[in-house]
Amino acid sequence: MNPKAHQPDSLPAPGPSALAQSEALVALIRAELEAAGGWLPFDRYMERALYAPGLGYYSGGARKFGLRGDDGSDFVTAPEMSPLFAATLARPLAEALLASGTRELMEFGAGTGKLAAGLLNALGELGVEFDRYSIVDLSGELRERQRDTIEAAAPALAAKVCWLDALPEHFEGVVIGNEVLDAMPVRLFASSAGTWQERGVIWRDGNFAFADRPLPSSADLELLAEIDTAGEDYVTETHDAARAFTRTVCTMLTRGAAFFIDYGFPRHEYYHAQRAQGTLMCHYRHRAHGDPFVYPGLQDITAHVEFTGIAEAGVEAGADLLGFTSQARFLLNAGITEALSDLDPSDIQRFLPAANAVQKLLSEAEMGELFKVIAFSRGLDDTLQAFASGDRSHTL
Ligand SMILES: C[S@@+](CC[C@H](N)C(=O)[O-])C[C@H]1O[C@@H](n2cnc3c(N)ncnc32)[C@H](O)[C@@H]1O
């Protein structure tokens, strides 16, 4: 197959070795699809496209994180945008470590390692003592990048960092995951003329294509029945993998807290009649579009997070919901403006980009409102300063 056939006009073409990687992944997914009888549920397609060893977007060689498309990257995340994100996030993490009397951190999906390096340095500056910072990432390729970043940016604390291949049965400490839940495979469902079907993937005319099948018993029928489609065609996602992941983390957490930051909504906003196209989105060289079959393995595929389901999963696992709020409110409560004002405004070279980045992190039109922070705890008596005002747990 020729992945160029999928190329929307506006997307820059990948180089020959990237295209060869994409073709190899397409062949792998096609073989699985044919072995399964010609149809794969979308979550399996997404899992392969992102995580097939050596070929998937996160497990292959794509550059992924960066500020601009011309450096070969596809998207930017908060820790890549500004060191003040990690410096500010370190404060609630430190507060949770101290309040729980624990001395370990665990980061899921550590990307380039910038958040880890920033947190290590900030915790050091805050004088918080900890024994270990463990990283869990599905991507082996990113592990090397993380190690290099941490050794260069946080050399004094790099020895405390380790990478885990499997989760411990129990963990006492603080867990953090930035933009991890949105990278987990979602199932797709489509309603037409009042009937729901599961949307999956077939191979047709030399390309992957969507095809709908009658609902299997594993679909969340209760949830689908509650969605008001306003009588129109409607496509949406369910987040079985993200919920299972949250349950696993909250079961493992026997004392401490877990924080997840991501874009998304509580259930009543997520499954709104007006969100009839769902939230599936692909990122390639800083361009967002909705076609998950473009350059498989070379573009990111994500969906917004349905936070009510995440809250339910954590509570089902026995954790307490510690808080839920917007990224803007969380960072403001945690002191991001004070951190910015510590910089010298006459040092324009440093101050202006920092102020710009903080504006992006906080602005309602950018990341401040769409991104949320959800946190779970076990054994913490009080809430944290970062949730002291503007907690929206009641909206879940
Ligand atoms: C969008 S990136 C975010 C990276 C980084 N946290 C940042 O903010 O720049 C998503 C990351 O989550 C990782 N990931 C996805 N599912 C995971 C899981 N179940 N366990 C650990 N890491 C996971 C991916 O490998 C990838 O590194």
The ligand as a Gaussian input file, in Angstrom:
#p B3LYP/6-31G(d) Opt

LIG

0 1
 C        1.263000      12.602000      24.769000
 S        2.643000      11.761000      25.459000
 C        2.941000      12.770000      26.861000
 C        4.378000      12.797000      27.283000
 C        4.758000      13.666000      28.469000
 N        4.075000      13.289000      29.680000
 C        4.576000      15.132000      28.203000
 O        3.697000      15.732000      28.797000
 O        5.300000      15.677000      27.367000
 C        1.952000      10.272000      26.067000
 C        2.922000       9.336000      26.716000
 O        2.184000       8.362000      27.456000
 C        2.804000       7.098000      27.303000
 N        1.819000       6.065000      27.663000
 C        0.644000       5.774000      27.102000
 N        0.019000       4.764000      27.746000
 C        0.818000       4.430000      28.785000
 C        0.726000       3.466000      29.834000
 N       -0.313000       2.646000      29.940000
 N        1.730000       3.387000      30.717000
 C        2.791000       4.214000      30.616000
 N        2.945000       5.148000      29.641000
 C        1.970000       5.251000      28.736000
 C        3.273000       7.122000      25.846000
 O        4.253000       6.141000      25.589000
 C        3.815000       8.550000      25.768000
 O        5.134000       8.632000      26.213000

